[in-house]
């Protein structure tokens, strides 16, 4: 059992793993302690360091071709807690390390402490909790213990919920409260599943637990409870009700992080659960259920996006639809097409993170410059703010799945895998979802490109437009990911070994 | 029926009652209480799990107890955050309802408030 030994012993470069969690956590503490305007500088100062750590982790994973492991205080599991980084975690860490500073740069203009004040509630909360989200995401991506992951998941929720109600209007507070209640339902279910798994096997370490899992009632119950809980936090149809008001009412910079990163945290854990922990369960039937819910989300979310009157709500409903694509990979996890399906699912998570962040930032610029975000009255707006609409449109390209974009690569891989597996129904749903996405983007872009231009309240700032544009371009560049990138994603996956046999 | 089975069934019943309350009650404060009821049920299940360690000759398995303590802290923090939001909602709007139709749509897409 060499795999078992290497999964427990600490590896070279493993010292970076706690750093990825501690740096943003340190930022949170310092921001609370020092406060005021300096919370912004602490966040902006630490973010480049955190990105360096994330890239460093990716480098060590790539160089060794094996997951990085760090055992806290030198205690090995099951007594101690391990942090692990495989290819998927490293990629998600880098993604979070890029999108959070982009949102921060964008937010500097409108979520800043006013000159005449030493401290204001909304900026302090934003800058502190943005770092809180980074710390929690790092813990979720690196945690090797199911209970430790529960704590990471809760931190993520507690950091994300107040960002929704940053401006304190009653409807945003109501949206935040609804989000919190859904999330709490999710966490109790997840925790109950953890209790059942511990009761059955006496360990919660992922590497130790995976070989023990047998298809027995307690495990099925735990799997169902944990998955349902995580789905509520990921906002998969029919548990999506909280997402549109929460994401549409938050300030644009917060929406970008919530839609781009926070929902990916709980999605990441669904993947961990089914691909790394529950490998001993026959995964086709639960996978089919997940993909059916995902298909319903694609169709339902897209149709509702078509009917929205406000741009930010349209983008939020398109998040509901795009989350659906993430779950198509689950019934395709066994067989020669498994690697393609996994790559497609991860690619969808990455490209949606960048594209959706770009779109929310552009929508924020549009709402600020035009003074509203009613789609019917945005006619001609693209002619006075072309760069903003370019970023919106390029992000939309990825949502539709048109080449060249990360969204195209993702949907192509998923379609290929589902046709090869003989489950072509998923391919049909994805094609329909692409057409519907084209429809809702046309509703925004076509009128905006023609007609009388509106009078702008103020021109969008160049720097903030560029932030959105760069994010949209990254979503496009993902289309050119080389095969070695997909090989990197397979590092540390037990299912990869099974598929080869 | 052993006491462990009984306690496990009570835990399951608490989770079920809490879940019903969380879904069926429209008032946010009652939803928060229902969430705490669910949490208590889960903690009771953790207690039973700790007893399983006792069957192996140990006094009691300490790991689930440590997890329950962490879980209680998390549930307490969650309840505090939720109650703070309810109070804030009541202050800002004079009512604490989650019905989305109760709120007027912002005329400017939230642009002015950002």
Interface residues (C-beta under 8 A of the other chain):
Chain A: X110 X111 X147 X150 X151 X154 X157 X158 X161 X162 X165 X167 X168 X169 X170 X171 X173 X174 X175 X176 X177 X178 X180 X181 X184 X185 X187 X188 X191 X192 X194 X195 X196 X198 X199 X202 X245 X248 X249 X251 X252 X310 X311 X312 X364 X367 X368 X370 X371 X372 X373 X374
Chain B: X15 X18 X19 X22 X28 X31 X32 X35 X38 X39 X41 X42 X45 X46 X48 X49 X52 X53 X61 X63 X64 X67 X70 X71 X74 X77 X78 X81 X82 X85 X86 X88 X89 X92 X93 X97 X98 X100 X102 X103 X104 X105 X106 X107 X108 X109 X110 X111 X112 X113 X114
